[in-house]
Amino acid sequence: MTTARRPDDVISLRTAAGAWFLISLQTFGGPAGQIAVMQRTLVDERRWVGQQRFLFALSYCTLLPGPEAQQLATYVGWLLNGLRGALVAGILFVLPGVVAIMALSVVYVSYGDTTVLDGLFLGLGPAVLAIVVQAVVRVAGKGLTHPALVAVAAASFVALTFLAVPFPVVVAAAAATGWVLGRRYPSFARPAPVGAADGPAPLVPDDALHSERPTVRRSVLVLVVGLLLWTTPVLLAGAVLGRQSILVDQGLFFGGTAVVSFGGAYAVLAFVAQRAVEVYGWLAPGEMVRGLALAETTPGPLIMVVQFVAFVGAYRDPGALAPWVAAVLAALLTTWVTFVPSFVFILLGAPYVERLRGNRALACALAGITAAVVGVIASLALYFSLHTLFDQTRHLSPWLLSFDVPRLATVRWDAVAMAGLGFALVLGARWSVLRTLGVCAAVGLAVGVARSLA
């Protein structure tokens, strides 16, 4: 491997920030849709990152607790522009979602529902299906470079979708399979050859090392600063408002959840819902589903639903604060303790992982994880499709396809039509993701207005 030039010599931070902002406006559809947007923008269109480098980063982020798509953005931002790039990419990735969920939470608390916004979001969810399908095809085509990897991807899809195998078990099995196959087949982990048809070489090639070297001093600094930033707001809330404040309870609960949420948001939502409703009483039964619906139809990681939970809970039990003040502070505090660990994980581990990219055993293990990720995206795509195109009687975990088989009468034909429009624009007309989402949102809004007037 060769040592890469300093990231600022590759692309300016201002240019990168503009790109990350545009990506952040398109991150609908949960992790599958978010990975699809980054794949298309960073790898296929702008050619900033090589395909294998992108998949390597994705495999590493899959191993971490927390939202893997946001961590992937932070990792790639670090590759392009170092620390500043990581912070810009990671923050911009969640910022539109923070603003959107905050605004929708205000609407929900004020009016009791979000029917006014249903028309706007009607077109967004189905349109994301086309983007997700395109990502599955592209990532599978470039990441499954050996027949054994295809088998790993298929097995992971079946295990997650039909057998309810825990996500960490699937990832561990895929890594072990990759390691074993790498010992038996020397060509197992070799990337597919990149020909002229693939376009110009990426700015960050697959075989270049990042210029920032890992050191003990740097690691200690990242860890100490990260822990201080993560814990200070909760400690401050306790000092000012007292230990019994709901802000302290939410900060401790969601901060602890953030570091054990392996498998992404879906894997931890059932636990959050049970605790928020039955233990803390922040939400009434059924309100978690409404919050999840808001998170699924706004940009940003799906784990942003915790912001809705915190907002509603603090508004109803503000303590010594005014209800609106408590709600806003709780939402911001919860968002902070949820995402700060993701930055720490990437900034702490990325330099070490970069130096291990030349290790054949690790490369083979991560090749297996990459194949599993294809199965994960496909499983999420199926789950998202069924819950977008059909009316389900209850909200269930995507890792277990045990929902009621949709009947023809439950088909949401308006969503099917919007999905068809999305496929026509993305795959047929080859429109950009942002342009496609804009048109579909406008059409959905028009449909919603027409229904309200009928």
Secondary structure, DSSP 8 states (H G I E B T S, - for coil): -EE---GGGTS-HHHHHHHHHHHHTT--SHHHHHHHHHIIIIIIIS--B-HHHHHHHHHHHHTSSS-HHHHHHHHHHHHHHHHHHHHHHHHHHHHHHHHHHHHHHHHHHHHS--HHHHHHHHTHHHHHHHHHHHHHHHHHHHH--SHHHHHHHHHHHHHHHTS---HHHHHHHHHHHHHHHHHH-TTTT------GGG-S--SB-TTEE-S----HHHHHHHHHHHHHHHHHHHHHHHHHH-TT-HHHHHHHHHHHHHTT-TTHHHHHHHHHHHIIIIIS--S-TTHHHHHHHHHHTSSS-GGGHHHHHHHHHHHHS-TTS-HHHHHHHHHHHHHHHHHHHHHHHHHHHHHHHHHTTT-HHHHHHHHHHHHHHHHHHHHHHHHHHHHHHB--SS---TT---S----GGGB-HHHHHHHHHHHIIIIIS---HHHHHHHHHHHHHHHHHHHHH-
